[in-house]
Amino acid sequence: MSRTASTQRTTKETSIDIRVELDGSGATDVSTGLSFFDHMLDQLGRHGGFDLTIHAKGDLAIDAHHTVEDVGIALGEVLREAWGDKRGVRRFASIVVPLDEAAVEVVLDLSGRPYMHYEVDFPGQKILGSPPFDPQLVEEFWRAVVMSSGITLHIVGRRGKNTHHIIEATFKAVARSLRDAVRVEGTGVPSTKGIL
């Protein structure tokens, strides 16, 4: 069974085409108009071991918020569809991922109950680039993913001084946790309720 999903999301603020294949090779094709965000989404697919295609156009002349949040909503939707009834998945995963001086802990459950704990502090500077990327948008992205996918996600920054390193460690940590949680290693739904 192929665990794939795709969707198109169009609003007055954004237009997004997205596709995910959970059992892929980590191949990515990402274009959002935000170069740093593209780099982070590439890390998500690459380290998650799933194929990820995201093409997004948003009202970047106003702000990057709509694009980042709407990509998160669409990503959560395709993840939820791709893993289906979650039969046989591991369900739980956790990891601490370092990037130089930064280390970020992620704990994840494909629970069907959206909840996010986000405890990450940044030194304060934006990520320079064209256009610059505001680190506050990272929390908005993950919150959108959580709400539309129905997962429980805890992200805790253990340490770090470089904003780029902290954000990248976060994306890599979520990627590796997703990779572990969606791995099929059985046949039943891992819940006493019989559904997730």
C-alpha positions in Angstrom: 0.0 0.0 0.0 1.4 3.4 -1.0 1.2 5.9 1.8 0.9 9.1 -0.3 -1.3 12.1 -0.3 -1.6 15.4 -2.0 -3.7 18.6 -1.8 -4.1 22.0 -3.2 -5.0 24.9 -0.8 -6.0 28.2 -2.3 -7.1 31.3 -0.3 -7.0 35.0 -1.0 -3.6 35.0 0.7 -1.8 31.9 -0.6 -1.9 29.1 -3.2 -0.2 25.8 -2.2 0.3 22.5 -4.0 1.8 19.8 -1.8 2.5 16.1 -2.0 4.0 13.7 0.4 5.1 10.0 0.1 5.9 8.6 3.5 7.9 5.7 2.2 10.0 7.7 -0.1 13.7 8.3 -0.3 13.9 11.8 1.2 13.7 13.6 -2.2 12.3 17.1 -2.0 11.1 19.8 -4.4 10.3 22.9 -2.4 9.6 26.5 -3.5 7.8 29.0 -1.2 9.4 32.3 -2.0 11.2 32.1 1.4 14.7 30.7 0.8 15.3 29.9 4.5 11.9 28.3 4.9 12.6 26.2 1.7 15.9 25.1 3.3 14.0 24.0 6.5 11.3 22.1 4.5 14.1 20.4 2.6 15.6 19.2 5.9 12.1 17.9 6.9 11.7 15.7 3.9 15.4 14.7 3.7 15.8 13.7 7.3 12.2 12.4 7.6 12.9 10.0 4.7 9.8 10.9 2.9 9.4 12.5 -0.5 8.1 16.0 -0.2 6.9 18.4 -2.9 5.7 21.9 -1.9 5.0 24.8 -4.3 3.6 27.8 -2.6 2.9 31.4 -3.6 1.8 33.9 -0.9 1.3 37.5 -0.2 5.0 38.0 0.8 4.8 41.7 0.1 2.6 41.9 3.2 4.3 39.3 5.4 5.6 35.8 5.5 3.1 34.7 8.1 0.3 33.6 5.8 2.7 31.5 3.6 4.4 29.8 6.5 1.1 29.0 8.4 -0.8 27.8 5.3 2.1 25.5 4.3 1.9 24.1 7.8 -1.9 23.5 7.5 -1.5 21.8 4.1 1.4 19.7 5.3 -0.5 18.5 8.3 -3.5 17.6 6.1 -1.4 15.5 3.7 0.5 13.8 6.5 -2.8 12.8 8.2 -4.2 11.4 4.9 -1.0 9.6 4.0 -0.7 7.6 7.3 -4.4 6.7 7.1 -5.7 4.6 10.0 -2.1 4.3 11.3 -2.3 0.5 11.3 1.0 -1.0 12.3 2.9 2.3 13.0 5.2 2.7 15.9 3.2 5.8 17.0 5.6 7.3 19.5 9.0 8.8 18.9 11.5 11.1 20.5 15.0 12.4 19.9 17.5 15.1 20.7 19.2 16.5 17.7 22.3 18.7 17.9 23.6 21.3 15.4 26.9 22.6 16.6 26.2 24.5 19.9 22.4 24.0 19.6 20.4 21.0 20.8 16.6 20.5 20.4 14.5 17.8 21.9 11.3 16.5 20.2 8.7 14.1 21.6 5.9 13.1 19.3 2.8 10.9 19.4 0.5 10.2 16.4 -2.3 10.4 19.0 -5.1 11.9 16.9 -5.3 14.6 19.6 -3.7 17.8 18.5 -1.5 19.3 21.3 1.7 21.3 21.1 4.2 22.3 23.8 6.7 24.7 22.4 9.6 25.9 24.5 12.3 27.4 22.3 14.1 30.7 22.9 15.9 32.5 20.2 18.7 35.1 20.6 16.3 37.5 18.8 17.8 38.2 15.4 16.0 37.4 12.1 17.6 35.1 9.6 19.1 37.2 7.0 18.3 36.4 3.4 15.9 37.6 0.8 13.4 38.1 2.4 14.6 37.8 6.0 12.9 35.1 8.1 11.3 35.8 11.5 12.0 33.0 13.9 8.6 33.6 15.6 7.1 32.0 12.5 8.6 28.6 13.4 6.1 28.2 16.2 3.2 29.2 14.0 4.3 26.6 11.4 4.5 23.7 13.9 1.2 24.7 15.5 -0.5 24.6 12.1 1.0 21.2 11.4 -0.2 19.9 14.8 -3.7 21.2 14.5 -4.3 19.8 11.0 -2.6 16.5 11.4 -3.9 15.7 14.9 -0.5 14.8 16.5 0.9 15.6 19.9 4.2 17.4 19.6 6.6 18.7 22.3 9.5 20.8 21.1 12.1 21.9 23.7 15.2 23.9 23.0 17.9 22.4 25.3 20.6 25.0 24.4 21.8 27.2 21.5 23.1 30.6 20.6 22.7 30.7 16.8 19.2 31.2 15.6 19.8 29.3 12.3 21.2 26.3 14.2 18.3 26.2 16.7 15.7 26.3 14.0 17.5 23.8 11.8 17.9 21.4 14.7 14.2 21.7 15.4 13.2 20.7 11.8 15.7 17.8 11.8 14.4 16.6 15.2 10.8 16.6 14.1 11.8 14.9 10.8 13.6 12.1 12.6 10.7 11.7 15.1 8.1 11.5 12.3 10.3 9.0 10.5 10.4 6.8 13.5 6.7 7.3 14.5 5.3 6.4 11.1 7.5 3.3 10.6 5.3 0.3 10.1 6.4 -2.6 12.4 3.1 -4.4 13.1 -0.4 -4.9 11.8 -2.7 -3.5 14.5 -3.5 0.0 15.5 -1.3 0.9 18.5 -4.1 2.0 20.9 -6.4 0.2 23.4 -9.2 2.2 21.7 -8.6 0.5 18.4 -8.3 3.8 16.6 -6.0 6.8 16.6 
